[in-house]
Amino acid sequence: MSDPGPQAFESVICRVEGAMQPHGIPIPDEVSEKFWKAGIKRLLVSINGYELRRGLQGSRELGSHLVVGKNLLKQAGVALDDKVSVILSVDPDPNYVEVCEEFLIALEQDAEAKERWEGLTPGMQRSLAHYVNGAKREETRVRRALEMAMKLRTRTLHGD
């Protein structure tokens, strides 16, 4: 894997057609090809100076793009149809998973759930953490954290 170095471009926030219709940031082919060819999918992203981690996505409708949600766009100070300056670079820690404090505490209190959590792929961990982290209220994060810990422990996650 060779690092293509930071890649800067301008794009426009749009909708990604499909079942969930998330917001997306199209990536020019000449930029995305450098990452695809190097086998790099996890990126550090700067959107108008707002930093985040994202996975490189591809679809027939939009081509290569980044998926971004409404809350993230709000935090970055941008909205649908806004023109944005983007810088992409290789994530030096592609297995990094952001886990809120409530979920960390729930896992620390449940050894079986923690053991199962540690055996999951980083992608699966990101999915579960996203569900818990996405709650606005602390009470909801606590409820979701306990729910996920129980599902990990009892092997009742979707697909188990």
C-alpha positions in Angstrom: 0.0 0.0 0.0 1.5 3.3 -1.0 0.3 6.5 0.5 -1.0 8.9 -2.2 -0.5 11.8 0.2 -3.1 14.5 1.0 -5.6 15.0 -1.9 -7.5 18.3 -2.0 -10.5 19.1 -4.1 -13.8 20.9 -4.1 -17.2 19.2 -4.1 -20.9 19.7 -3.4 -22.9 18.1 -0.6 -25.6 15.9 -2.2 -28.0 13.1 -1.5 -27.0 9.5 -2.2 -29.9 7.8 -3.8 -31.0 4.6 -2.2 -33.0 3.2 0.7 -31.6 5.5 3.4 -30.7 8.5 1.2 -27.7 9.8 3.3 -25.8 12.9 2.4 -22.7 12.4 0.3 -19.6 14.2 -0.9 -18.6 13.0 -4.4 -14.9 12.5 -4.9 -13.4 13.1 -8.3 -12.3 10.0 -10.1 -8.6 11.1 -10.3 -8.5 11.5 -6.5 -10.5 8.3 -5.5 -8.5 6.1 -7.9 -5.3 6.9 -6.0 -6.8 5.5 -2.8 -8.6 2.6 -4.5 -5.5 1.5 -6.3 -3.5 1.7 -3.1 -6.1 -0.5 -1.3 -6.9 2.4 1.1 -10.5 2.7 2.3 -10.2 4.5 5.7 -9.5 8.2 5.5 -8.9 11.3 7.5 -11.2 13.9 6.0 -11.2 17.7 6.3 -14.5 19.4 5.2 -13.9 23.2 5.3 -11.4 22.6 8.1 -13.7 20.3 10.1 -11.8 17.0 10.8 -13.4 13.5 10.8 -12.7 9.9 9.9 -14.6 8.2 7.1 -14.6 5.2 4.8 -14.2 5.6 1.1 -17.5 4.5 -0.5 -18.6 3.7 -4.1 -22.0 3.4 -5.7 -23.4 3.3 -9.3 -25.4 6.4 -8.7 -22.7 8.6 -7.2 -19.4 6.9 -7.9 -16.8 7.3 -5.2 -18.0 9.4 -2.3 -18.0 9.9 1.4 -21.2 9.4 3.4 -22.0 12.1 5.9 -25.0 12.6 8.1 -27.0 15.6 9.0 -25.5 16.0 12.4 -22.0 15.9 11.1 -22.9 18.5 8.4 -24.3 20.7 11.1 -21.2 20.4 13.2 -19.1 21.2 10.1 -21.3 24.2 9.4 -22.5 23.0 5.9 -25.7 21.8 4.4 -27.2 20.0 1.4 -26.1 21.6 -1.9 -23.2 23.6 -0.3 -19.9 23.7 -2.0 -17.1 22.4 0.2 -13.3 22.2 0.3 -12.2 18.7 1.0 -8.8 17.2 1.9 -8.4 13.5 2.1 -5.4 11.6 3.6 -4.7 8.1 4.8 -6.0 7.3 8.3 -2.9 6.3 10.2 -5.1 4.2 12.5 -7.7 2.6 10.2 -9.1 0.3 12.9 -9.9 3.2 15.2 -13.4 3.1 16.6 -14.9 6.1 18.5 -16.8 4.7 21.5 -18.8 7.0 23.9 -18.1 6.8 27.6 -21.5 5.2 28.3 -20.7 2.2 26.0 -17.2 1.9 27.4 -18.6 1.7 31.0 -21.3 -0.9 29.9 -18.6 -3.1 28.3 -16.3 -2.8 31.4 -19.2 -4.0 33.6 -20.0 -7.0 31.4 -17.0 -9.2 30.8 -18.8 -11.5 28.3 -20.0 -8.6 26.2 -16.5 -7.0 26.3 -14.9 -10.3 25.2 -17.3 -10.6 22.3 -16.8 -6.9 21.4 -13.1 -7.4 21.2 -13.6 -10.3 18.8 -15.7 -8.2 16.3 -14.2 -6.6 13.2 -13.5 -2.9 13.4 -16.3 -2.3 10.9 -18.9 -4.2 13.0 -17.6 -2.3 16.1 -18.0 1.0 14.2 -21.6 0.1 13.4 -22.6 -0.8 16.9 -20.7 2.2 18.4 -22.4 4.5 15.8 -25.8 3.3 17.1 -24.9 4.1 20.7 -22.9 7.3 20.0 -25.7 8.7 17.8 -28.0 9.3 20.7 -28.3 13.0 21.7 -29.3 12.5 25.3 -27.2 10.8 27.9 -30.1 8.6 29.1 -30.6 7.3 25.5 -26.9 6.5 25.2 -27.0 4.6 28.5 -30.1 2.6 27.4 -28.5 1.8 24.0 -25.2 0.9 25.6 -26.8 -1.6 28.0 -28.9 -2.9 25.1 -25.9 -3.5 22.9 -23.9 -5.1 25.8 -26.8 -7.5 26.4 -27.1 -8.4 22.8 -23.3 -9.0 22.6 -23.4 -11.2 25.7 -26.5 -13.2 24.6 -25.5 -13.3 20.9 -28.7 -11.7 19.8 -27.3 -9.1 17.4 -28.9 -9.0 14.0 -27.3 -11.8 12.0 -26.4 -14.0 15.1 
